[in-house]
């Protein structure tokens, strides 16, 4: 997800009336996920900070669409996706 997508996503969530997550946490979450997915060298402290930002953002939003994107980003950071049966 590009850096322009984060502000666009926040604007869409505001327009739809859902309570958006804090923009800082969303940006940290998505930026960290983009770095990991892009193959950049990320230390464990940065991964942990990104994971924690994703978790805070997930807790703060009521938008199902935003929760989906945040969970996908968190899966990229942690490398841990639920197994489908």
Long-range contacts (C-beta under 8 A, 24 or more apart in sequence): 1-30, 1-33, 1-34, 1-69, 1-73, 2-34, 3-31, 3-34, 5-30, 6-30, 6-31, 9-66, 9-69, 13-61, 13-63, 13-65, 13-66, 16-63, 18-61, 18-62, 18-63, 18-66, 19-60, 19-61, 19-62, 19-63, 20-60, 20-61, 20-63, 20-66, 21-56, 21-57, 21-58, 21-60, 21-61, 21-66, 21-70, 22-56, 22-57, 22-60, 24-53, 25-53, 25-54, 25-56, 25-57, 25-60, 26-53, 26-57, 26-66, 26-70, 28-53, 29-53, 29-54, 29-57, 29-70, 29-73, 29-74, 29-77, 30-69, 30-73, 32-73, 32-77, 33-72, 33-73, 33-74, 33-76, 33-77, 36-76, 36-77, 37-76, 47-77, 47-78, 50-77, 51-77, 51-78
